Amino acid sequence: MVAFAAIVGLGERARAQAGCIVGWGQGVGGNGNLTPPTGSDWVEVAAGYQFCIGRLSDGSVKGWGRNDVGQATPPTGTFVSVSAGYNHAMALKANGDVVVWGAGTGNHGSSLEAPPGLKATAIAAGENWCMAIQTDGTIFGWGVPALVGANIPEGEFVEIAAGAHFGIARRADGTIAVWAAPHFECSRTVPVVRTSPDVVPSPLPPIVAIAAGHCTAYALTDYGYVIGWGGSFLCSQQSNPFDDSMYSEIAGGYGSAMARRVNGSIVAWGAQDEVPPCDPPDFCCEWVRGQTPIPPALLQITALRIAKGHSNLAHFVIVPDCP
């Protein structure tokens, strides 16, 4: 991913059940440029900074929102996965080809264009960098020098997620690797395990899915609990939503996050206006003040997919029944 995690394989993701996109938060509703398009044929959505891209069941990709560097104008073609960064986006074809557009490509520079000959099975867009799992299971990254090359962990992986300036990757055995640019300390802290408020499993159990917010990493254990760590996770504990439910998907955002239970219901958390200042102060926490909670009408929905994105303040879900 990507800016959110799913525990489905690439083929299953490409064949995911279609539905309508519903959104809320900054830029959604009224004249907001992030208001989702209509239609009931969406299977995936990815959110960048003030723009979004969505994939339809026929494999085509459409964009909406801010488009000053072409980030909301995806190429034509058929794709099996999408990911959104800050001002750029990525898409993966069934044959393993990777396409990147927006800032850092074409007339907007060349540092983020996909390397010639790259064949991938998964993609993830960071704030201004990209990575992909190659066909041999190794990770290849490009963009921010401190996040790519020798800084990427060695070995074979099955899932990746990119934050603003850090990456997280999952191996087939359920272990994970995390790395960050040296200046981005908020993602380098020791993991703080959180399930329900009074349950702290240790040692770290096998992980089945991962997700990345702006400066917070998330993971799902093999028994459906959520783990979080990094700069803003301690802030978000002030409004921790977890209960004894089992979860199947996480979406990390700009200091807040959202999770989907196995029954399709959703929860969201993060600092709110009424939360007192962080102690100690945390810039990631300050960024998310004023987050919009889940609208009451959506508390009982059954979500097929969820998405936030590491560089925005909006939330999106794909639902089978259009509003």
DAVENPE-V428207 format. One record per residue. N is the residue number from 1. RES is the residue in one small letter. PSI is psi in degrees with one decimal (NA if undefined). NEAR is the number of other ideal C-beta (glycine too) atoms within 10 Angstrom. Layout:
N,RES,PSI,NEAR / N,RES,PSI,NEAR
//
This chain:
1,m,-36.3,27 / 2,v,168.3,29 / 3,a,-4.8,29 / 4,f,164.5,33 / 5,a,148.2,27 / 6,a,144.6,24 / 7,i,31.7,15 / 8,v,152.6,14 / 9,g,171.1,13 / 10,l,-43.1,16 / 11,g,-40.7,9 / 12,e,-37.6,10 / 13,r,-41.7,19 / 14,a,-28.7,19 / 15,r,17.1,13 / 16,a,152.1,17 / 17,q,137.7,10 / 18,a,157.5,18 / 19,g,-164.7,22 / 20,c,151.2,19 / 21,i,129.3,23 / 22,v,135.4,20 / 23,g,160.0,20 / 24,w,164.9,21 / 25,g,-166.3,25 / 26,q,126.0,16 / 27,g,-1.5,21 / 28,v,134.6,20 / 29,g,156.6,14 / 30,g,-126.1,6 / 31,n,15.6,6 / 32,g,139.0,15 / 33,n,-4.0,14 / 34,l,4.5,22 / 35,t,122.7,18 / 36,p,151.5,20 / 37,p,161.5,12 / 38,t,178.6,9 / 39,g,156.7,14 / 40,s,25.4,15 / 41,d,24.8,13 / 42,w,138.0,24 / 43,v,-12.6,22 / 44,e,144.5,28 / 45,v,142.6,25 / 46,a,136.4,29 / 47,a,130.1,30 / 48,g,-157.2,28 / 49,y,105.0,20 / 50,q,23.9,22 / 51,f,161.3,30 / 52,c,156.6,32 / 53,i,147.0,27 / 54,g,148.1,26 / 55,r,134.2,26 / 56,l,168.2,17 / 57,s,-21.0,16 / 58,d,2.5,9 / 59,g,-8.3,15 / 60,s,157.6,15 / 61,v,136.1,22 / 62,k,155.5,15 / 63,g,159.7,23 / 64,w,160.3,16 / 65,g,-155.5,23 / 66,r,136.8,18 / 67,n,31.9,15 / 68,d,-23.2,12 / 69,v,22.8,19 / 70,g,12.2,20 / 71,q,-24.6,28 / 72,a,16.0,23 / 73,t,82.2,14 / 74,p,159.8,22 / 75,p,162.0,13 / 76,t,161.0,6 / 77,g,-176.2,12 / 78,t,129.2,15 / 79,f,159.8,24 / 80,v,-8.1,22 / 81,s,150.4,25 / 82,v,157.5,26 / 83,s,144.5,31 / 84,a,136.0,32 / 85,g,-143.4,30 / 86,y,-62.5,24 / 87,n,23.1,24 / 88,h,167.7,31 / 89,a,162.0,32 / 90,m,154.9,30 / 91,a,148.0,27 / 92,l,131.4,25 / 93,k,161.9,16 / 94,a,-27.2,13 / 95,n,4.4,8 / 96,g,-5.6,14 / 97,d,144.0,15 / 98,v,133.0,22 / 99,v,135.1,19 / 100,v,140.0,24 / 101,w,164.6,25 / 102,g,-151.9,29 / 103,a,139.4,22 / 104,g,8.1,23 / 105,t,158.6,20 / 106,g,-127.0,14 / 107,n,-3.8,7 / 108,h,25.8,17 / 109,g,176.3,12 / 110,s,1.0,9 / 111,s,-22.2,16 / 112,l,1.8,26 / 113,e,141.2,17 / 114,a,134.3,21 / 115,p,142.8,11 / 116,p,137.8,5 / 117,g,-2.4,6 / 118,l,130.5,16 / 119,k,128.1,14 / 120,a,160.2,22 / 121,t,-11.7,20 / 122,a,153.9,26 / 123,i,157.8,27 / 124,a,132.7,28 / 125,a,123.2,31 / 126,g,-166.3,29 / 127,e,-48.5,22 / 128,n,42.5,19 / 129,w,167.9,26 / 130,c,155.9,30 / 131,m,162.0,25 / 132,a,148.4,26 / 133,i,122.8,22 / 134,q,170.9,16 / 135,t,-20.8,11 / 136,d,5.3,8 / 137,g,-8.8,14 / 138,t,159.6,14 / 139,i,135.0,23 / 140,f,132.9,18 / 141,g,156.4,21 / 142,w,152.1,20 / 143,g,-121.2,21 / 144,v,117.6,19 / 145,p,-36.3,13 / 146,a,-9.8,15 / 147,l,-5.9,26 / 148,v,-173.5,20 / 149,g,-129.4,10 / 150,a,-15.1,6 / 151,n,-17.6,15 / 152,i,134.2,19 / 153,p,146.6,15 / 154,e,165.6,9 / 155,g,-176.0,12 / 156,e,138.4,13 / 157,f,159.4,24 / 158,v,-11.5,16 / 159,e,145.3,25 / 160,i,154.0,27 / 161,a,142.2,32 / 162,a,128.3,28 / 163,g,-163.8,30 / 164,a,-55.5,26 / 165,h,36.3,23 / 166,f,161.1,28 / 167,g,154.4,28 / 168,i,140.0,29 / 169,a,146.0,25 / 170,r,135.0,22 / 171,r,165.3,17 / 172,a,-24.6,10 / 173,d,3.6,8 / 174,g,0.6,15 / 175,t,161.2,13 / 176,i,160.9,20 / 177,a,141.1,16 / 178,v,138.2,21 / 179,w,158.0,19 / 180,a,156.4,23 / 181,a,145.2,20 / 182,p,-31.0,10 / 183,h,-3.3,7 / 184,f,68.6,20 / 185,e,-21.8,14 / 186,c,-10.8,21 / 187,s,3.4,26 / 188,r,7.8,16 / 189,t,160.4,17 / 190,v,136.5,5 / 191,p,136.0,15 / 192,v,113.3,13 / 193,v,128.3,18 / 194,r,127.8,21 / 195,t,-105.2,20 / 196,s,164.8,13 / 197,p,-30.6,10 / 198,d,15.0,5 / 199,v,118.1,11 / 200,v,90.0,11 / 201,p,138.2,13 / 202,s,135.6,6 / 203,p,174.8,5 / 204,l,122.4,14 / 205,p,169.9,17 / 206,p,140.9,15 / 207,i,136.4,20 / 208,v,-11.3,17 / 209,a,153.5,24 / 210,i,161.6,28 / 211,a,157.9,33 / 212,a,129.2,33 / 213,g,-161.9,36 / 214,h,-49.8,29 / 215,c,28.6,29 / 216,t,134.8,31 / 217,a,148.2,27 / 218,y,153.3,26 / 219,a,154.6,27 / 220,l,132.8,26 / 221,t,169.3,20 / 222,d,-10.3,12 / 223,y,15.7,12 / 224,g,11.0,17 / 225,y,160.0,20 / 226,v,137.8,25 / 227,i,140.3,23 / 228,g,148.7,26 / 229,w,162.6,21 / 230,g,-168.0,30 / 231,g,-43.0,27 / 232,s,1.8,30 / 233,f,-38.8,29 / 234,l,-34.1,20 / 235,c,-44.5,25 / 236,s,-16.5,26 / 237,q,-20.1,14 / 238,q,-19.5,15 / 239,s,44.6,16 / 240,n,125.4,16 / 241,p,-1.7,17 / 242,f,144.1,18 / 243,d,-155.4,10 / 244,d,8.8,9 / 245,s,157.6,17 / 246,m,140.4,13 / 247,y,151.9,20 / 248,s,-7.8,21 / 249,e,144.3,24 / 250,i,148.4,28 / 251,a,115.6,33 / 252,g,144.9,32 / 253,g,-154.9,30 / 254,y,64.3,27 / 255,g,-4.7,28 / 256,s,175.2,30 / 257,a,171.4,29 / 258,m,147.5,26 / 259,a,151.1,26 / 260,r,128.7,22 / 261,r,166.9,17 / 262,v,-22.4,11 / 263,n,2.3,10 / 264,g,-10.8,17 / 265,s,160.4,16 / 266,i,155.1,23 / 267,v,154.0,19 / 268,a,151.3,23 / 269,w,163.5,24 / 270,g,168.8,31 / 271,a,140.9,25 / 272,q,170.2,15 / 273,d,-35.3,7 / 274,e,-5.2,8 / 275,v,131.7,16 / 276,p,162.3,7 / 277,p,146.3,12 / 278,c,146.0,17 / 279,d,105.0,9 / 280,p,162.1,7 / 281,p,141.9,8 / 282,d,118.1,19 / 283,f,-29.7,12 / 284,c,-37.8,26 / 285,c,-43.0,25 / 286,e,-31.9,14 / 287,w,-28.2,20 / 288,v,9.1,23 / 289,r,133.8,15 / 290,g,12.7,12 / 291,q,143.5,24 / 292,t,123.7,17 / 293,p,171.3,18 / 294,i,127.5,19 / 295,p,141.1,13 / 296,p,-35.8,7 / 297,a,-17.3,10 / 298,l,-1.6,19 / 299,l,-23.0,11 / 300,q,9.9,9 / 301,i,162.3,18 / 302,t,108.0,15 / 303,a,138.7,22 / 304,l,-38.5,20 / 305,r,157.0,23 / 306,i,158.5,25 / 307,a,143.8,31 / 308,k,-64.5,29 / 309,g,138.0,31 / 310,h,-9.2,33 / 311,s,32.3,25 / 312,n,169.4,26 / 313,l,22.6,24 / 314,a,162.2,26 / 315,h,146.2,29 / 316,f,142.7,28 / 317,v,150.6,26 / 318,i,125.5,23 / 319,v,148.1,20 / 320,p,-28.6,14 / 321,d,114.3,9 / 322,c,139.8,11 / 323,p,NA,8
//
